[in-house]
Amino acid sequence: MAYWYNIATKQVETDENRSRNDDVMGPYETEDEARNALATARENTEDWDAEDREWEDRNATWDDSDLED
């Protein structure tokens, strides 16, 4: 069973009662993961922002040779 977090209602939903709009985040494997969806998203965003700052601090440039064919 998949779990979803509804950001409008702040409730965990399952496939059986999931809203069919853009207000849901998921799917998650457990109810607890869904319940913590906003915290997880916040942590991920903070990590990505830190990576971006590190990238900018190094004055890194894009190198196409890093891409796989």
Secondary structure, DSSP 4 states (H G I P E B T S, - for coil): --EEEETTTTEEEETTT--SSTTEEEEESSHHHHHTHHHHHHHHHHHHHHHHHHHHHTT----GGGS--
